[in-house]
Amino acid sequence: MRVVYIHQYYCNPGMAGGIRSYEQARRLVARGHTVDVITTDITPGERDIGWKVTHEDGVNVHWFRVPYNNHMSYARRLRAFAEFMVLATARASRLSADLVFATSTPLTVAVPGVLAARLRRVPFVFEVRDLWPEVPIEMGALRNPVARGLAGALANFAYRNASEVIALSPGMAAGVTKRRPGTPVTVVPNAADLDLFAVDPARIKRFRAEHRWLGDRPLIVYTGALGAVNGVDYLVRAAARMRELDPDVQVLIVGHGKEWESTGRLAAELGLLDVSVRMWEKVPKSELPVILGAATMSTSMVRPIRGLWDNSANKFFDALAAARPIAINYGGWQADLLTGTGAGLVLDPHDPDAAGDVLATHARDEDWLVKARAAAHRLAVEEFSRDLLFERFEAVLDRSAGRRTVKSERS
């Protein structure tokens, strides 16, 4: 099967960001499929006009330089989305395909997906990573009635034209069927990359020894975006309480985003920055395993908004892959998993001081840590391993391509 795979912000392990598309694409190739990924190059520097094609583990990756970062204005980001939409439509339409697959965000990637599929007369499969426009509306980020209407129409357009939709969480799947009942939806959450996070203990020991501020102290980490939805200031406020209770507990924040500077300022104002809270710029995915391996516990944070509970954050599954307990400050399906298995903690989203109490206590509770690590590892192996979830993903593509084959035979 020839698959055209549209993902505006595709990353490989040498880049900072989620590698879901990379892992899925290379597994498709290993199964005998041909995959062309269409994406953007957003690395800083001079802009080169034109497509660049690289070959990564058998996957053909088509890059076009479209500048983008979280510090851009809303209008500038919309321009980047629109530019990629036009470029990707033209590129995808020229490639041979038996199926076109597009993964959000942004939601605008559905347009080149649908148009290319129609032009090639092949099925279209759409993957929903965030519910739009429901989440930005609930956050108050999308207030204009016209903009809401257009975003809703775009979501309807994507779901209506998809032979099947993949959703990254049960809540997202429910949101799709609520908007368009009858749409075939399969849940394929983010995954635990067990091989990637299998780190030599000697590397972890060396990492701790090289950072004198860490040594053998407890380490709580946050890895990922520092955007408006994440609210990582919550963790900094919890760290202030932890410092009162146990000054040796260290917090490491690794990431990037619009709230990077404000989070750093808060840590400095509380007297924590470079004392008990460290902030590192984002690192390539390949460097995360040793950081999580050195961690006592990982964390995942969102603002206290109900729609954000349905997330499928990579950091949650990275922690499971590293067999590390994870603490979250939201409810929903991940909270139910942690409560039911003992693989982590669910913190009060409105009380960072109480969270600090809980984190400080559990960071020193060796009995709990041993059990939680084992529970996290079981979840990674039995429910969220990349190989396991890939089977579900490939089955969706096979079903969609099979429907087309049946129709062609009948005609």
DRENKE-710184 format. One record per residue: residue in three letters; x, y, z of N, C-alpha, C, O in turn. Coordinates in steps of 0.05 Angstrom, whole numbers, plus 32768, in hexadecimal, padded with zeros to 4 digits. Atoms other than C-alpha are relative to their C-alpha. Example, Ala and Ser with C-alpha at 12.3 -4.5 7.8 and 13.67 -1.06 7.14 Angstrom:
2
ALA80127FE8800080F67FA6809C80128018800080278018800DSER7FF07FE87FFF81117FEB808F7FF18016800E7FFB802C8012
END
This chain:
411
MET80117FE880008000800080008012801980008025801A800FARG7FF27FE68001801980467FEF7FF1801480107FDA801B800AVAL800D7FED7FED800A80778027800D801B7FFE8025801E8001VAL7FF77FE47FFD800F80C280247FF88009801C7FE080098023TYR80037FFB7FE3801880D8806C8005801E8005801C80278003ILE7FFD7FE37FFC800B8122807B80018007801E7FED8002802CHIS7FFD7FF87FE48025813D80BD8011801A8000802880197FF9GLN7FF27FE680038037818780C1801980018012802C800E800ATYR7FEA7FFD7FEE8066817E80FC800C7FE48007800E7FDC801ETYR7FF3801A7FFD8087813A80F1801C8003800C802A80168007CYS7FE680017FF380C48129811C800C7FE47FFE7FFD7FD08000ASN7FF2801A7FFD80F880F2811B800F8001801B800E80168029PRO7FF480007FE5811F80DD815A801680148004801D801A801BGLY7FEB7FEC7FFD8156810F814B7FF5801C80048005802F8007MET800D7FE67FFD8124814881537FF18001801A7FEB7FEC8026ALA800F7FFD7FE781008164818F7FE280007FFA7FD880117FECGLY801C8003800580B8814D818E7FF77FE37FFF80077FD18000GLY800B801B8001808A8111818A80077FF27FE680097FFE7FD1ILE7FF780108017809E80D9815C7FEB7FEB7FF87FF27FD77FEBARG801580138007805B80B681537FFF7FFB7FE27FFF7FE47FD9SER80028003801D805980C3810880197FF17FF580167FE07FE4TYR7FE7800E800880A280AD80FF7FFE7FE2800680047FD27FF4GLU8002801C7FF98095806C81247FEB7FF17FF07FF07FDA7FE8GLN8015800D80108055805D80FF80097FFD7FE380047FE87FD7ALA7FF88000801C8072806E80BB80157FEA7FFB80147FDC7FE8ARG7FEA8014800580B1804380C37FF67FE4800480007FD17FF7ARG800C801B7FFD8087800880DB7FF07FF97FE77FEF7FE17FDFLEU800E80058019805B800F809E80137FF67FEA800E7FE37FDBVAL7FEC800880148099800B8072800A7FE48006800D7FD47FF3ALA7FF7801B7FF980B17FCE80987FEC7FEA7FF97FF47FD37FF4ARG801580138008806F7FAD80877FFC7FFF7FE17FEB7FF07FD7GLY80018001801D807B7FB9803D7FF180167FF27FEE80167FDAHIS800E7FE9800C80547FFA8033801480157FF7802B80168001THR7FF07FE98008806F803880117FF48018800D7FDC801D800CVAL800B7FE97FF180698078803A800F80197FF88027801A7FF8ASP7FF67FE58006807280C080257FF4801380157FDC80178016VAL80087FED7FEB806F80F180608003801C7FF5801880237FEAILE7FFF7FE48009805E813A804F8000801180197FED800F8029THR7FFD7FF17FE78075816B8085800E801A7FFB801380227FE5THR7FF27FE78002809681AD8095801A7FFF800F801E7FEF8021ASP7FE77FFC7FF280DC81C080AA7FFD801B800E7FFC80308002ILE80047FE77FF080D581F380E380198008800F801880198021THR7FE77FF97FF2811D81F680F98008801D7FF9800380267FE3PRO7FF97FE480058137823D8101801680037FEA80257FF07FE5GLY7FEC7FFB80148161825C80CA7FF4800B7FE67FDD80107FE5GLU80097FF6801A815E827480837FEC7FEE7FF37FEE7FD57FF5ARG80158010800C8121825D805D80087FF97FE3800C800B7FD2ASP7FFB8009801B812F8233801F7FE57FF97FF47FD57FEA8000ILE801A8005800E80F582307FED80037FE67FF180177FE17FE3GLY7FFF801A800E80E581EB7FD27FFF7FE9801280057FEB802ATRP800280197FF080DC81A47FE9801B7FF38002802B7FF37FEFLYS7FE980117FFB8113817A80077FF67FE580087FE47FE28018VAL8009801B7FFA810C812F800980177FF1800E802D7FF08004THR7FED80117FF281308103803C7FF47FE480027FDC7FE07FFEHIS8008801C7FFE812D80B8804680087FF5801C80207FF38022GLU7FFB80087FE5812680A0808E7FF37FE580067FDB7FE38007ASP800A801B7FFB81208056809D7FED7FF77FEB7FD97FEA7FF1GLY8011800880168101804C80597FE980127FFA7FDB800E7FE6VAL80167FED800480D080858060800A80187FF0801F80237FF6ASN7FF97FE8801080D180BD802C7FF38018800E7FDB80198010VAL800A7FE87FF180CA80FF8052800480197FEF801A80207FE8HIS80007FE8801180B8813D802A7FFD801880127FE9801C801FTRP7FFF7FE97FEE80CB817D804F7FFE801A7FF0800A801D7FDBPHE80017FE5800B80B881C5803E8003801380177FF58010802CARG7FFA7FEE7FEA80D281FD80697FE9801480037FE680267FF3VAL80167FEE7FF980978221808980058009801D80007FF9802FPRO7FFA7FF77FE580AC824B80C67FE87FFE80127FD28005800BTYR801680027FEC8084823E8105800D7FFD801C80217FEF801FASN7FFA80047FE4808C824581507FEA800A80127FD880198008ASN80167FF97FEE8060824E818D7FFF801D80087FEC80278015HIS80007FE47FF98075829681957FF480127FEB7FF0802A7FEEMET800C7FF18016805582AB81537FE4800A80097FD77FFE801ASER801B7FF77FFC801582D381537FEC7FEC7FF57FF47FDB7FE5TYR80158012800A7FD482AF81477FFD80027FE27FFA7FEE7FD4ALA80037FFC801D7FCF82CE810280177FF47FF180147FE87FDBARG7FE9800B800E801682B980F07FFF7FE1800080087FD57FECARG8003801D7FFF8008827281067FEB7FF67FEC7FEF7FE27FDFLEU8014800780147FC9826F80DC800B80017FE480057FF17FD3ARG7FF37FFE801A7FF3828680A180117FE77FFB80117FDD7FE4ALA7FEF801880038023824C80AD7FEF7FE77FFA7FF67FD77FE9PHE8012801680057FE9821B80B07FF580017FE37FF57FEC7FD5ALA800B7FFD801B7FCB8237806F80157FFA7FEB80107FEE7FD7GLU7FEA80048013800F8236804C80057FE27FFC80087FD87FE6PHE7FFC801D8002801A81ED805D7FE97FF27FF27FED7FDF7FE3MET8018800C800C7FD381DC8049800280007FE27FFC7FEC7FD5VAL7FFE7FFD801D7FDF81F6800280177FEF7FF680147FE07FE2LEU7FE8800F8009802581D87FFC7FFB7FE2800180027FD37FEEALA8005801C7FFC8010819480177FEC7FF57FEC7FEE7FDE7FE3THR8014800980147FD481907FE9800D7FFB7FE580087FE67FD8ALA7FF38003801A7FFF819B7FAC80137FE8800080147FD97FECARG7FEC80167FFF8035816A7FC37FF27FE580017FF97FD37FF2ALA800D80197FFC800681337FDA7FF17FF77FE67FF07FDF7FE0SER8010800780187FDD81367F9A80127FF57FEA80077FE87FD7ARG7FEE800A8015801B81267F70800C7FE4800780197FD87FF6LEU7FF480197FF7802F80E87F987FEC7FE87FFB7FD47FEB7FFFSER801080188003801680A27F887FF77FF7801B80067FF7802EALA800A80087FE67FE980897FBF7FE97FEC7FFE7FD97FED7FEAASP801780127FFD7FB980527FD37FEF800A80187FD88002801BLEU800F7FF57FE97FA580798012800F801A80088027801B8007VAL7FF47FE87FF57FB080BF802E7FF88002801D7FE17FFF8025PHE80047FFE7FE37FB980C880798009801B8009801E80258000ALA7FF87FE67FF57FBB810A809E7FFB8001801E7FE77FF78028THR80027FFF7FE37FC8811780E78001801D800A8012802C8001SER80007FE57FF57FB68156810D80128001801980197FEB8022THR80087FE580077FC78188812A8014800C7FED802A80027FEAPRO80197FF17FFF7FBA81B8810A7FEA7FF17FF07FEF7FDF7FE0LEU8017800C800D7F7581A580F2800080047FE27FF57FF57FD2THR7FFF7FF9801C7F8481C580AF800E7FEB7FEF800B7FEB7FD6VAL7FF4801580107FAD8188809A7FEC7FEE7FF37FF27FDF7FE1ALA80158010800D7F6B8167808A7FFA80097FE47FF37FF87FD3VAL80067FF6801B7F638193804D80127FF47FEB80077FE97FD8PRO7FF0800E80147FA0817A80267FFB7FE280007FFD7FD57FEBGLY8006801C7FFF7F8E8134803E7FE87FF87FEF7FE97FE67FDFVAL80198005800F7F4881368023800380057FE27FFB7FF57FD2LEU7FFE7FF9801D7F5981597FE280127FED7FF1800C7FE57FDBALA7FEE8012800D7F94812C7FD27FF27FE47FFD7FF57FD87FE8ALA800E801A80027F6980EE7FE17FEC80007FEA7FE87FED7FDBARG80147FFE80157F3381077FB3800D80007FE480037FF27FD2LEU7FF37FFF801A7F6381177F7B800C7FE57FF8800C7FDE7FE0ARG7FF4801A80067F8580D37F817FEA7FEA80017FF07FD37FFAARG801780137FFE7F4080B17F8C80077FE9801380047FD1800CVAL7FF880147FEB7F59808D7FCB7FF38008801A7FEB801F801EPRO800C7FFA7FE57F408089801380118014800F80298017800BPHE7FF37FED7FEE7F5180BE80477FFB7FF7801C7FE47FF28024VAL800280067FE37F5F80AE8090800B8018800F802080228009PHE7FF87FE87FF07F6280E680C380057FF9801D7FF77FE98029GLU7FF880067FE47F8580E481077FFC801A80108006802F8009VAL80067FE97FEE7F6C8112813F80127FFF8019800F7FEC8029ARG7FEF7FFE7FE97FA1812681717FF6801380167FFD8010802DASP800D7FED7FEE7F79815E81917FE580067FF47FE280097FDCLEU801B7FF9800A7F2F816E818D7FFE801E7FFA7FFE802E800CTRP80047FE580087F2681AD81657FE480017FF27FDE7FEF7FE2PRO7FF97FE97FF17F0281DB816B7FF87FFF801E7FF98013802CGLU800B80027FE57EE781C081AD8013800A8016800B80198028VAL7FED7FF97FEB7F2681C881D68007801E80018005802A8016PRO7FFA7FE47FFF7F3A820F81C17FE7801180087FEA80268014ILE80187FF27FF77EF1822581CB7FFE7FFF801E7FF88013802BGLU800280037FE37EF18209821280158010800E8011801A8024MET7FEB7FF17FF47F33822B82207FFC801E7FFD800A802E800AGLY80057FE380057F17826E82088013800B7FEB801480247FE8ALA7FED7FF680147F4B827281D07FF380057FE57FFE80137FD4LEU800E7FFC80197F18827081987FE4800C80077FD17FFD800CARG80187FF27FF67EE382A481A87FEF800B7FE97FD6800E7FECASN800E7FF580177ED082C081647FEC7FEC7FF57FF47FD67FEDPRO80148012800A7E8E82A1814E80057FF67FE380007FDF7FDDVAL7FFA8008801C7EA482A1810580167FEC800080157FD77FF1ALA7FE980137FFE7EE6827F81167FF77FE5800B80017FD08002ARG800B80197FF57EC1824C81407FF17FF07FEB7FF47FD87FE8GLY8010800D80157E92823D810780127FF47FEA800D7FDE7FE1LEU7FED800A80147ECB823680D5800F7FE7800A80137FD47FFBALA7FF180167FF57EF2820881037FEE7FE780027FF77FD17FFCGLY801380167FFF7EB481DD810F7FFA7FF47FE57FF87FDC7FE2ALA80058009801C7EA781D980C480187FF07FF680157FDC7FE7LEU7FE8800F80087EEF81C380B980027FE5800D80097FD18000ALA8001801A7FF27EE8818C80ED7FEC7FEE7FF27FF17FD67FEEASN80148010800E7EA8817580CC80097FF67FE580047FDF7FDDPHE7FF58006801A7ECA8176808880147FE8800280137FD67FF2ALA7FEC80157FFD7F03814A80A27FF27FE580077FF87FD17FFATYR800D80197FF87ED6811780C47FEE7FF47FEA7FEC7FDC7FE7ARG8013800980157EA38114808B800F7FF27FE980047FE07FDDASN7FF1800A80177ED98105805780137FE98008801F7FDD7FF6ALA7FEE80157FF77F0080D280817FF27FE57FFE7FDB7FE28008SER800C801B80007EF38088807480017FF5801D7FF17FE58024GLU7FFF80077FE37F09808080BD80118015800E802280228002VAL7FF17FEC7FEF7F2380AD80F5800F7FF1801680037FDE8022ILE7FF0800A7FEA7F5A809B81268000801680158007802D800FALA7FFF7FED7FEA7F5480BE816A80147FF6801580187FDE8019LEU7FEB80077FED7F8B80C0819E7FF77FFB801D80077FF4802ESER800B80077FE67F5E80B781DA7FE27FFA7FFE7FD680027FEBPRO801D800580007F18809F81EC7FF080197FFF7FDB801A7FF1GLY800F7FE780007F0280E681F98000800D7FE57FEC80197FDDMET7FFF7FF5801B7F1980FD81B57FEE7FF17FEE7FE07FFD7FDDALA8012801080107EF480C381957FE3800880057FD4800A7FF2ALA801B7FF87FF97EB580D781BA7FF9801B7FF47FE380207FEBGLY80047FE5800C7EBE811F81A17FFB7FFE7FE27FEB800E7FD7VAL80048003801D7EC3810881597FE47FF57FFA7FD680007FE9THR801A800C80057E8480DD815D7FE9801380097FD380127FFDLYS80147FEC7FF77E5F811581827FFB80147FE97FE5801C7FE4ARG80027FEC80167E6E814581497FF57FF37FE77FE47FFF7FD9ARG800A800D80187E61811281127FFA7FE38006800B7FD18001PRO8008801B7FF97E3B80D4812980037FED7FE87FFD7FF57FD1GLY7FFD801480157E4A80958101801B7FFF7FF480217FED7FE5THR7FE48000800A7E9280A780F2800F7FE8800C800F7FE68024PRO7FF080167FF57EBD806880F98019800B800E802980198002VAL7FE97FF57FF17EEF80798130800E7FE9800F80017FD8801CTHR7FEF80137FF17F28804F814D8013800F8012802080228009VAL7FEE7FF37FED7F4F8063818B801B7FF37FFE801E7FDB8002VAL7FE4800980017F9B805D8181800F8015800F801980288003PRO7FF27FEB7FF07FBC808481BA801D80017FF980287FF17FEAASN7FE3800080028003809A81BC800C7FE8800E7FFE7FDA801DALA7FF5801A7FF88033806281CC801A80028010802780178011ALA7FE780037FF1806C804B81F780157FF37FEF80127FDD7FE6ASP7FEA800A801180AD804381D080147FF1801280277FFC801CLEU7FF180107FEC80CA800B81FB801E7FFD7FF8802F7FFF800AASP7FE4800480088109800081D28010801B80048027801A800DLEU7FF37FE67FFD811A804B81D180078006801D801C80118022PHE7FFC7FF97FE481138051821C800D7FEB8011800E7FED8029ALA7FF080147FF2813A8013822E801D800A8002802D80067FF0VAL7FE67FF27FFD81778038824980127FF08012800A7FE58027ASP7FEC800D7FF081B7801A82648002800E801B80058027801CPRO7FFE7FF37FE681B8802782B0801980108004801980238014ALA7FE77FF17FFD8200803E82AA7FFD801C7FF58009802F8000ARG80047FE5800A81E98079827F7FF0801180137FF680298016ILE80107FF27FEC81B6808C82B38011800980188010801F8021LYS7FEE7FFB7FEA81EA808882EA801380177FF9801980298009ARG7FED7FEB8009821A80B382C17FF2801B7FFE7FFD802F8004PHE80107FE7800381E380E682B27FFD800E801C80028026801EARG80047FF57FE681D580EF82FC801B800B800C801C80208019ALA7FE67FF87FF5821F80F3830D800B801A7FF38018802A7FFFGLU7FF67FE9800F822D812782D77FF2801A80087FFD80308004HIS800F7FE97FF781F9815682F480018002801E7FF27FF4802CARG7FFA7FFF7FE38212816983397FE8800880107FE680018028TRP80187FF87FF181D08189834C7FED7FE980047FDB7FEA8015LEU801280177FFE81AF81458343800B7FEA80127FFF7FE48027GLY7FF580157FF081DB810E835D7FEC7FEA80057FE07FDF7FF2ASP801480157FFA81AF80DD83827FE6800B800B7FD77FFD8018ARG80197FF37FF68177810E83917FE87FF77FEF7FEB7FEF7FD8PRO801880058010812F8101837C7FFC80147FEA8002802C7FEELEU80047FEF8017811F811D83377FE57FFD7FF47FDC7FE67FEDILE801A8000800D80DB8130831C800380107FE6800C80277FE7VAL7FFB7FF3801A80DA814182D27FE680077FF27FD17FFA7FF6TYR80157FF9801380AC816382A1800D80037FE5802080127FE2THR7FF47FFE801B80BC815982577FEA80067FEC7FD77FF67FE9GLY80147FFB80148095817A82207FFA801E7FFD800A802F8005ALA80077FE58007807181B9820B7FFA801180197FEE8006802CLEU80087FED7FEB806A81F682387FEE80157FF27FF5802C7FEEGLY80137FEF800E802D821282157FE9800980127FE98003802AALA80177FF67FF07FEC8232822B7FF07FEA800C7FE47FED8021VAL801080167FF67FCB81EE8234800D7FF2801780007FE48027ASN7FF180117FED800281D182608000800B801D7FFE7FFB8030GLY80007FF57FE580068201829B80167FF4801280107FEB8028VAL7FEA800C7FF1804B81EA82B280078011801880168008802AASP7FFD7FF07FE7804A822382E57FF57FF180187FFF7FF5802FTYR800B80117FEB802181F1830E80167FF0800D80187FED8025LEU7FEB80117FF6805E81C4831480158011800F802080098024VAL7FEE7FEE7FF2808A820083287FF68007801B80058007802FARG800C7FFA7FE5805A8212836080007FE8801280047FEB802AALA7FFD80187FEF805981CA8377801C7FFC800980217FF3801FALA7FE480027FF980A581CC83768007801280188018800B8029ALA7FFB7FEE7FE980A3820783A67FF87FF2801A80067FF4802EARG8009800F7FE8807C81DC83D880137FE9800680197FE4801DMET7FEE80167FFC80AA81A183CD801A8009800C80267FFB801DARG7FE77FF57FF580E681CD83DD7FFE8004801E80118001802DGLU80057FFC7FE480C781DE842080017FE5800F800B7FE38026LEU8002801A7FF280BC8194843080197FEF7FFD80217FE18010ASP7FE88011800580FA817484118011800F7FEB800D800C7FD3PRO7FF07FEF8011812E81A483F480117FF17FEB801A7FFC7FD8ASP7FF0801080128152816B83D17FF17FF87FE67FFE7FF17FD2VAL800F80088018811A815C83A0800580147FEA8001802C7FEDGLN7FFA7FEF8017812D8176835B7FEA7FFD7FEB7FDE7FE87FE7VAL80138000801680FF81898322800E80097FE7801C801D7FE7LEU7FF47FFA801A8116818982D97FEA80037FEB7FDB7FF17FE7ILE80137FFA801580EC81AA82A3800F80017FE5802180117FE2VAL7FF38001801A81018199825C7FEC80047FEA7FD97FF47FE7GLY80147FFB801580DB81B882228003801B7FF3801980277FF2HIS80017FE6800E80C781F681FD7FE380087FFE7FD17FF98003GLY801B7FF78003808B822081F07FFC801D8008800E802A8012LYS80067FE47FFC8068826281F880038009801D800980208023GLU7FFE7FF87FE4806A82608244801B7FF8800D801D7FF78026TRP7FE580077FF680B4824D824A800B80178012801380128028GLU7FF57FEA7FF180C9829382607FF08006801A7FFC800B802FSER80107FFA7FE8808F829E829080037FEB801680037FF1802DTHR7FFB80167FEC809A825A82B1801B8004800D801D80008025GLY7FE57FFB7FF580E4826B82BA7FFF80178013800C80178028ARG80027FE97FEE80D382AF82D87FF37FF8801A7FFC80018030LEU800D80087FE780A4828F830A80137FF0801280147FF4802AALA7FED80107FF180D9825D831F80158012800D801D800D8024ALA7FED7FEE7FF5810A829683287FF48011801780018015802BGLU800D7FF07FEB80D982C083507FFC7FF1801A7FFD7FFC8030LEU800480117FE880CD8285837F801A7FF6800C801A7FE7801FGLY7FE680087FF68117827C838980087FE47FFA80177FD78008LEU7FFC801C800681178238836780127FFB7FE8801F7FE67FE7LEU7FF280048019813982428324801E7FFB8005802B800A8012ASP7FE4800A7FFC817C821D832280077FFA801D801E7FF98025VAL7FFD80097FE48171820B836B7FF37FE4800380017FD08008SER800E801A8001813C81D4836A7FF07FFC7FE77FE57FE77FE2VAL800D8003801A811E81E28326801480077FEA8020801D7FEAARG7FEF7FFB8017814781DC82E67FEE80007FE77FDB7FF17FE5MET800E7FFF801A812E81EF82A080137FFC7FEA8026800C7FE6TRP7FF080068017814D81D182627FF080047FE77FD87FFD7FE6GLU800D7FFD801A813C81E3821A7FFA7FE37FF680067FD07FFELYS8008801A800B811B81AB81F280187FF17FF5802B7FFD7FEBVAL7FEA801280098147817081DF7FF47FED7FEB7FDC7FE87FEBPRO800A801580128142813C81A77FF37FE9800F7FFB7FE38026LYS800D80177FF38115810181B680147FEB800980107FDE801ESER7FEC80157FF9815280D481B7800E8005801A801A7FF38025GLU7FF37FF97FE6816C80F981F57FED7FFD80187FF67FFE802FLEU801380027FEA812C80F1821E80037FE6801180007FE88029PRO800080187FF0813680A88233801380018018800C7FF8802EVAL7FEF7FFF7FE9817280B6825F7FF6801480157FFA8010802DILE800C7FEC7FED814F80F3827F7FEA7FF280107FE97FF58028LEU8016800E7FF2811180C9828F800B7FE9801080007FE38025GLY7FF480157FF1813D809082A5800C8009801A800C7FFA802EALA7FF57FF57FE7815D80BD82D87FEB800B80137FF08012802AALA80157FF37FF1811A80D782F07FF47FED80157FF37FD48011THR8010800F7FEC80F780C0832F7FE37FFE7FF87FD67FEA7FFCMET801C7FFF800980B580D583127FFE80147FE9800E80277FE8SER80057FED8015809B80F882D47FE5800D80057FD680058017THR80197FF17FFC8061812982CD7FF380077FE5800180097FD1SER800E7FF58017802C813F829B7FEC8014800B7FDC800D801DMET80117FEA7FF58007818182A67FEE800C7FEA7FF6800E7FD3VAL80117FEF80117FCC81A582877FF1801380127FEF8010802AARG80117FED7FF27FA181E0829B7FE67FF280097FDE7FDE7FFDPRO8018800D7FF67F6381CF82C37FE780057FEF7FD580147FF7ILE80157FFD80147F3581CB82867FF77FE47FF880087FD47FF0ARG800A801B80057F09818D827B80097FF57FE580107FDD7FE3GLY7FFA800A801A7F1781888231801D7FF67FFD80227FE67FEBLEU7FE4800880017F628180823E80057FE4800C801A7FD98009TRP7FFD801B7FF57F56813F826480037FEA7FEB800E7FD57FF1ASP8000801580147F4F811A8223801B7FFF7FF0801C7FF27FDBASN7FE67FFF800E7F988127820F800C7FE47FFF80057FD2800ESER7FF1801980027FC780EF81FA801E80087FFE802C80017FEBALA7FE57FF4800180098112820B80167FEB7FFF80157FD7800DASN7FE980128003804980F081F6800E7FFC801A80177FE58020LYS7FF180037FE6806880FE823A7FF57FEB801280037FDF8022PHE800D80157FF0803680D0825B800A7FE47FF880117FD48009PHE7FF7801A800A804A8095822F801E7FFC800180287FE68004ASP7FE280017FFD809480A6823180067FF7801D80197FE78021ALA7FFC80087FE48090809F827D7FFB7FE28004800A7FD48011LEU8006801D7FFE806F805B827780167FF07FF3801F7FDB7FFEALA7FEB800F800E80A48045824480197FFF801180287FEB8010ALA7FE97FFF7FEF80DA805A82757FFC7FF2801B800D7FF2802CALA8007800D7FE680B6803482AE800380148017800E800E802CARG7FFF7FEB7FEB80AF807582D57FE3800880087FD3800C7FF6PRO801B7FF77FF88072808982FE7FFC801C7FF5800E802C7FF1ILE80077FE5800B804E80C682E27FEB800D80117FD780008018ALA80147FF07FF1802880FC83087FF380137FED800080217FDEILE800F7FEE80117FF1812182E47FED801180117FE680098027ASN80127FEF7FF17FC3815A82F97FE680047FF27FDA801A7FF2TYR80197FFF800E7F85814982D27FF27FE580037FFE7FD1800AGLY801080197FFF7F4D811582D07FFF7FF37FE5800F7FF97FD3GLY8004800D801A7F3480EA8297800D7FE47FFE80137FD88013TRP7FF8801C80057F4D80AA8278801C7FFA800B80217FE38015GLN7FE680057FF57F9680B2828D7FFF7FFE801E800D7FED802AALA800380017FE37F8280C082D57FF57FE580087FFD7FDA801CASP800C801B7FF97F57808182D580157FEA7FFE80157FD8800ELEU7FEB801480037F92805982BB801380008018801A7FEB8023LEU7FED7FFE7FEA7FC1807282F17FF47FF7801A80007FE9802ATHR800E80087FE87F8E806983287FFC7FE280017FFF7FD58016GLY8006801D80017F7C8023831180197FEE800180177FD7800ATHR7FE8801180027FC4800A830780158007801580267FF7801BGLY7FEB7FF77FED7FEC8032833A801A80097FF2802F800A7FFFALA7FE87FF8800F801C804A83048007801D8003801A80277FF7GLY7FFA7FE47FFC801B8092831C7FED800E80137FE080008023LEU800F7FF07FED7FF880CA83407FED80137FF17FF4801D7FDBVAL80127FEC800A7FBC80F783327FFE801680147FF58012802ALEU7FFE7FE97FEE7FC6813C83507FE880127FFE7FDA80137FE9ASP80157FEC80007F9481718363800780177FED801B80247FF1PRO7FF87FEC80147F9381A083277FFF801D800A800A802F7FFEHIS80047FE57FF57F8081DC83528012800680188010801C8023ASP7FF07FFC7FE77FB281D3838B801C7FF67FFC80237FDF8004PRO7FE4800980047FFC81D18378800F7FFB801A80227FEC801BASP7FF380067FE6800F81D483C27FFA7FE38008800C7FD58012ALA8006801C7FF97FEA819383CE800F7FED7FEE80177FD77FF7ALA7FF180118013800B81778390801D7FFD800980297FE88008GLY7FE580007FF5804E818A83AE80037FEC801780177FDE8019ASP800080137FE9803D816383ED80017FE37FF680117FD37FFFVAL8002801B800B802A812583C5801A7FF87FF280247FE27FF6LEU7FE78006800F80678128839780187FFC801280277FE9800FALA7FE980027FEE8099813383CF7FFF7FE6801080137FD98014THR800480187FF0807C80F983F780077FE77FEF80167FD67FF7HIS7FFC80188011807B80C783BD801B7FFE7FF380247FE87FEDALA7FE58001800B80BF80DB83A280147FF2801380297FEA800BARG7FEF800D7FEC80DC80BE83E27FF57FE4800980027FD78019ASP800D801A7FF880AE808183E880097FEA7FEE7FFD7FE57FD9GLU7FF48014801180D9804983CC7FED7FE97FFA7FED7FDE7FE4ASP80138015800580A3801483D57FEC80077FEB7FE67FF87FD8TRP80137FF780148071803D83AE800D80027FE480027FFA7FD0LEU7FF27FFC801A80A5804E837880047FE67FF280017FE47FDAVAL7FFB801A800D80B68005836C7FE77FF57FF47FE77FEB7FDDLYS801A800A800A806D7FF283647FF680117FE87FEC80067FD5ALA80097FEE8015805D802F833980107FFC7FE680057FFC7FD0ARG7FEF8006801780988021830B7FF77FE67FF27FF67FE57FD9ALA80088019800C80827FDA83017FE580037FF27FE17FF77FDDALA801B7FFC800C803A7FF082F3800380107FE67FF5800A7FD2ALA7FFC7FF080188052802482C0800B7FEE7FEA80037FF07FD3HIS7FF480128014807C7FEF829D7FEB7FED7FF57FEA7FE87FDCARG80158012800980417FBF829A7FED800E7FEC7FE580037FD7LEU80117FF1801380157FF5827A800E80047FE5800180017FD0ALA7FF17FFB8019804B8004824780007FE77FEF7FFC7FE87FD7VAL7FFE8019800E80537FBB82347FE57FF57FF77FE27FEC7FE0GLU8019800E8005800C7FA282387FEB80107FF17FD980057FE4GLU80157FF0800C7FE37FDD8220800A80157FEC7FFB801C7FD9PHE7FF87FE98010800D801381FF801A7FFD7FF1802680117FE9SER7FE78003800F804A7FF581DD7FFB80097FE37FE580057FD8ARG80027FF6801B8057801481997FF97FEA7FEC7FE87FEE7FDBASP80068016801280567FD181767FE37FF780027FD67FF17FEELEU801C80097FFB80137FBE81957FED80147FF37FDA800C7FE5LEU80137FEC800A7FF180008182800480047FE27FF1800C7FD5PHE7FFC7FFE801D80108000813C7FED7FEC7FF27FE37FF27FDDGLU80118013800D7FE87FC1812D7FE4800C7FFD7FD780087FE8ARG801B7FF380027FA87FE8813C800080157FEB7FED80187FDCPHE7FFD7FEB80147FC08022811280007FF57FE47FF17FFF7FD3GLU7FFE800B801B7FD27FF880D67FE57FF47FF77FDE7FF57FE0ALA801A800D80077F8F7FD380DA7FEC80157FF67FDC800F7FE4VAL80117FEB800A7F6B801680D1800680077FE37FF480097FD2LEU7FF97FFA801B7F92802580927FF97FE97FED7FEF7FEE7FD7ASP8007801780117F887FDF80777FE27FFF7FFB7FDA7FF97FE4ARG801D800080047F3D7FE380837FF780157FEC7FE7800F7FDASER80087FEB80127F388025805F80087FFA7FE47FF97FFF7FD1ALA7FF78007801A7F62800E80257FF07FE97FF57FEB7FE77FDDGLY8010801780087F3A7FCE80237FE480087FF67FDA7FFC7FE3ARG801A7FF680097EF87FF4801D8002800A7FE37FF180067FD3ARG7FFD7FF5801B7F1480177FE080037FE97FEB7FF87FEB7FD5THR7FFC801780127F2A7FD47FC17FE67FF37FFA7FE17FEB7FE3VAL801A800D80047EE57FB77FCB7FEF80117FED7FE180067FDBLYS80107FEF80117EC47FF47FAB800A7FFF7FE37FFA7FFE7FD0SER7FF58001801B7EF47FF17F707FF87FE67FF27FF27FE67FDAGLU8007801A800B7EE57FA77F657FE380007FF77FDC7FF57FE2ARG801D7FFF80077E9A7FB47F667FFA80117FE87FE8800B7FD9SER80057FEF80167E9F7FEC7F35800C7FF57FE6800A80027FD1
END
